[in-house]
Amino acid sequence: MIARGIAFATLGGLVARGVTVLIPVMVAQVYALGVETDAFFLAAAGILFWGTTMGLLLEASIVSRLIKRDAAERWALIFRAGFLLSGFTLLLGGALVAGLWAFPWAEESAALVARTRLLFVALSPLLILNIWISLVSGWLNAERRFATVAASPALLGLFVLGAMWFLHESYGVYALVIGYLLGELARLGFLGTSLLRHSPFAGFSRKGEPVAPYFRNIGLQWAGLSLLNGNPLVDRLMAGGLAEGSVSTLELIERVYLVPVGVLGWAVLSVMTTAWAHAQDETARQWQSIRRAVGATLFGGAAIAFFLGLFHQPLLAFLYGPPGAAVWSEAGGRAFLFLVWGLPFQLATLTLWRAAMLGQGMGRQILLLGIFAFSLNALGDFILRDLWGLSGITAVTGFTFLCTFLFLFRLIRSP
């Protein structure tokens, strides 16, 4: 059952990732890397941060809540969670926008900051769309419709590529904004239609357990996960103080590095989360499955990291270099090598974090771990950026994931 689910998710996801992986390639070819692309990637990092924290948490944690409920209770839970979190997101989005204008940015980055502010406001509707996409995706995963969820980002990729191709001359970098907004709307429509086809609307149930403990635990876990996933945003802000185009370089090399991370998320962990949720009353069997998954991600991540490190220059030149180039940016290639060594620990950390999301009372521990990871990354970036430049920033990423993995492993295995 698990192997079949992973196979279906892989097949569906390969289609989607084959499309979305073209986005940074097209950006590098269509736009000149500079202030405009740096501003877009900074603004998009804020949106991605939300998707990889609250979105990921909702998609994983909602599975265990839905499994033992009837259709009416499921619909009630989805709509109640969706509307409550949409309201929270509106408040948070407003606070972030206000913060972008109130924060005292350095004068030398004034042009970058001005463009980033406007682009973030334009992209902000994605914050609420992501709430509903995550909840619906979690329900489909609970129904073992893994391939549907994994394939859905293909719609996003097609709209972004289409908007970039047809609108970039008229709208510049805002063509990307149009593509992302239309793509996520189409993706939500596709997932919602699939859910209604397999789980027709059955009204609402008034019964059910209190939601306050659930949202309190989610709030603490989200705060911890936010701190961990806020590290890429800190990395980009630090890179913004280096040479022009450094943020874009960091974004592009991370897109390659994050391909196996994405594969783990949509092809494996969505399936394993559902399996672990079904085994939550059998602690020994659940822990054995988690331990095996961690071992596999460490071994597989090491093999992938070795391959990427060995062939990084021709790969980066092929994806992002000018036609006929044999090598890409030397600084970018070196930063990639400093980044890729931490891949096994990032994969293992994400696996353990998915298991932790199923726990009902781990919010406080996850928050403390997030504080530790964020502080370690920020301090490391501050020290090594001036010593090694962009390579210093990427080296700290791997070390942070190594330490986070060790602490999280101890936390999960403790009763």
N, C-alpha and C positions, 0 to 999 in steps of 0.2 A: 504493500500500500504506500509506504513512504517513498520507495524507489520509483514507483510509477508517478507519484505526485511530483517528485523532483524532475523526472524526465519530461512530464507535460509542462511544468513551469519553465524548464530550460528551453524547450522548443518554442513556447510562446514568447519568452523573454528574449531569445536570440533575434527574433524579428524586430522587437522594439529597440533593443540596444544596437542592432545593426543600423537603425535609422538615427537614433539619438547620438551615437558616437560621431556621426558626420557633422554635428552642429559646431563643435570647436574647430574642426577642420575647415568648414565653410567660413567661420568667423575669421580665421587666420588668412584665408584667401581673399575674402570680400573686403575686409576692413584693414586699415593700417593699424598695427598695434601701437597704441598711444593713450592719450588722455581719455578719449571717448570710450574705447574698449575697457580701459582700467575702471572708469566710472560705472559702466554696465556690470562688469564682473563684481565690483564692490557691492552694488545695489542688489544684484542677484544672489550674492553670498548671504545677505540678510534673509531673503526668501528661502534659499536652500537651507539655511540654519533652522528655520521654522519647520520645514518639511522633514528634516532629519532629526528633529527633537519631538515636537508634539505630534506630527504626522506619523512618524515611526512608532511612537509610544501608543497612540490610539489604535493603529492597525494591529499591533501585537497584543495589547492588553484586552481589547474588546473581544478577542476570540474566546478566551476562557469564560467571559461573561455571557456569551451567546449560546454556547454549546448545550447547556442544560435547560434552555428556555423554549417555550412554544412560540409560534410565529407572532402572536399579538404582543407578547412581552418583548420580543426582539425589536419589533417596529417601535414600540414605546421607548425602549432604551436608546435606539439609534437617534430618534428625533429629539428626545430630551437632551442627550449628550450633544448632538449637533447644534441645537439652538443655544444651549448654555455656553458652549465653547465658542460659538460664533460671536456672541456678545462679549465674551472675554477677549476675543481676538480683535474686535473693533476697538476696545479700550487700549489694548496693548499696542495695536498699530498706530493709534493716535499718539500714544506716548512716545513711540519710536520716531515718528515724524517730527514731533515737537523737539525731541532730543537732537535730531539731526540739525535743526536750526539753532538750538540754544548752545550746543557744544562749542567751546572756543577752539576752532581748528587753526592750525598754523597758516600763516599768510602765504608761504611758498606753495601750499597745496590748494589754494583758493579755487582755481579752475576745476580741479578734480572734485572738490567737495560740492561745488555748485551743481555740477552735472550729476553727481551721485544722488543728491537730494531729490532732484526732479525725477530721475529714473526710479528711485525707490517708491516715490508716491505713485508713479504710473504702474508699477508692478504690484502694489500693495493688495489689490483684490485677490491675488493668488493666495494670500494668507488664509482667507475664509474658504476659498475653493478647496484648499488642501485638507481642511477639516473634514469636509463631506466626502472627498475622495478617499481619505484614510478610513473613515468609518465604514463606507460601503465596501472598500477593499478587504477590511477585516472580516466583514460578514461573508463575503464570497470565499475568503480563505477558510473560514469555519465550515463552509459548505464544500470545501475541497475543490473549488473552482480556481485553482492556482494559475492555470495557463491564461485565463481571462485577465486576471490581475496583472500577471507578468507581461502580457502583450499590450496592455493599455497605453504605456508610454509611447508606443509607436505613433499614436494619433498626435500626441504633443510634438514629437519630432517632425512629423510631416508638416504640421502647421508652421512650426518655427522655420524649417528649411524653405517652405514655400513663401512665407512672408519675407525672409531674408533675400531670396532670389528675385522676387518680383517687386519688392517695395524699398530695397535699401537705397536706391538712387533718389527716391522721393522723400523718405523718412529717416535715412541714415540709421543710427543705432536703434532708433525707436521702432524700426521694423521688427527687431527681436522682441520688443515688448508686445507688439500686436500679435506676433506669432505665439508667444507664451500664453497670453490671455485667451485667445481663441482655442488654442490646443488643449488647455486645461478644462475649458468649458465642454469641448467635444469629448474629452476623456471622461468627465463626470457623467455626461449623457450616456456614453457607451456602457460604463460600469453600472449605472442606475437601471438601464434597460435590461442588462444581463441579470441583475438581481431580481427585478420584477418578474422576469420570465421564469426563474427558478423558485422564487419565493414571493408569490403574489401577495399584495397588501391584504392583511387580515384584521384590520382595525387595531385598536390600542387596548392594552390590558392595564387595569388600575393596580393590580397586585405587583409585588416584586420587592426585593430588598432595598433598604435605604441607599440612596446614591451618594450621600455625603462622605462616608468612609472611602468609597471608590475614588471620588474626585480629590479628596485630601491626599490619598496615596499617589494618585496620578500627578497632582500638583508638586509634591516633593520629588517624585521621580523625574518629572519634566525639568525642574530646576537643576537637578544634578546632571541630567542628560544635556540640558542647554549649556551648562558650563563646559562639558566635554566637547560638544559640537560647536561651541563658540570659539574653539581654538582655531579653526580655519579662518574665521573672520578676523581674529587677532593677527594671524599670520599675514593676511592680506593688508591689514592696516600697517603692520610693520614693514611689509614689502613696499607700501606706498611711499615710505621715506627713503627708498633706494632710487636707483636710476629709473627714468621714465620707461614704462613698459614692463617693469618688474612684476606688477600685479597680474598682468596678462600672461607673462611667462609662467608664473606660479600656477595660475588657473589652467593653462594648457598642459603642463606636465602632470598636474594632478588628475586631469581627465583621463590620461593613459593609465596612471597608477590606480585610479579608482574603478577601472573596468572590472577587475576581479572582486573588488569590494561590492560592486553592484550585483555581480553574478551571485555572490554568496547571499545577498539580501533577497533578490527576487526568485532565485532558483532553488535555494536550499533552506534558508532560515524561515521563510514563510511557511514551508511545509513542516519543518521541525517544530516551529512554534505551535502549530495545530496539534502535532503528535504529543508534544510535552503537555499541552493543555488537557488532552484526553487522559494523560497518565498522571495528573496532578494528585490523585489519591493513592498512587503507588510510588512512593518517594524513592525507593531503591532502584526501581526500573527507570524512573525519570532521570536520576543522577547518572546512572550507567550510560544512558543515551547521550546526555550532555557531555560527559567526559570523553566519549568516543568522538563526538562532533568536534570538540576542542582539539583533540589530537590530530584529526584529519585536517582541520584548518591550519594548524601550525605546520604540518608537513607539506601540505599543498601550497601554502603561502610561501614557504621557503623555496620550493621548486620554481614557482612563478617569479619570485623576486630574483633568483639567480638568472633566469632566462631574460627578464627585462633589463637587468644590469649588464648582461653580456652583449645584448643587441640594442642598447638604448640609443646610440648615436644614429645608426641608419633608420631606426624606427621613428625617432623624432624628426629627422630630416625628411623622411617620406611624408609624414603627416603634416608638418608645419613649415618646412623649409621652402624656399623658392624653387621653381622647377629646375631640375638638374643638379640641385645641391647635394653634396655628399655628406655634409655635416650640418647640424643645427647650431644654435648659439652655444658657445663653450660654457658660459655661465649657466645656461639652462640645463645643459647636459650634466654638469657637475652637480647642480641642485637636485636633479632627478636621481642621481646615484645616492646622494645623501638621504633622499626621501624613501627610496624603495627598500632599504634594508629593514625598515620597520613594518613592512607589509604583513608578515606572519602574525605579529603581535596585534595589529589592528584587526585582522580577520578573527583571531581568537577572542579579542575583547568584544567585538560585535556579537559573536556567538553567545558569550556569557551574559552580555547585556540583554539579549532577547530572553534568555532564561530568567533573568532577574525581573523582567517586566511582568512575568506571570505571578510573581509573589505578591501577596496581599499586604504585607507589613514591612517592606524593605525600603520605603521612601526615604527615611532618615539616613540610612546607610548609603544609599545611592547619592543623596545630596552631598554628604561628606566626601565621598569619592570624587564627585564632580568638582568640588572646591579644590581638592588636592590636584587633580589633573589640570584644571585651568590655571592655577597658581604656578605649577611647575612649567607649563608651556609658556606662559607669559614671561616669567623670569628668564627662562632659557632663551627665548627670542630676543629679549632685551640685551642679554649678555653677548650672544653669539652673532647677532646681526652685524654689529660693528666689527667683529673679528673676521667672519667668513661670508658676510653678505647674505644673499639668498640661500646659499648652501647651509649657512648656520641655522636659518629658520626651518629648513626642511629636516636637518639633522635632529633638531629638538622634537619634531613630530614623532619620529620613530621611538625616541627615548621615552617620551610621554606615554605612548601606547604600551611599551614594555612594562613600565611601572604600573600602569592602570590594569593591565592584564594580570599581573601578579597579585595585586590587592583584590581585584574582583574575583579571581579564582578562589582565594582564601575566604572571601565573603560568601560566595555561593555554596561552597562545600561545608560551611559551618552550619550547624542546626539552627 
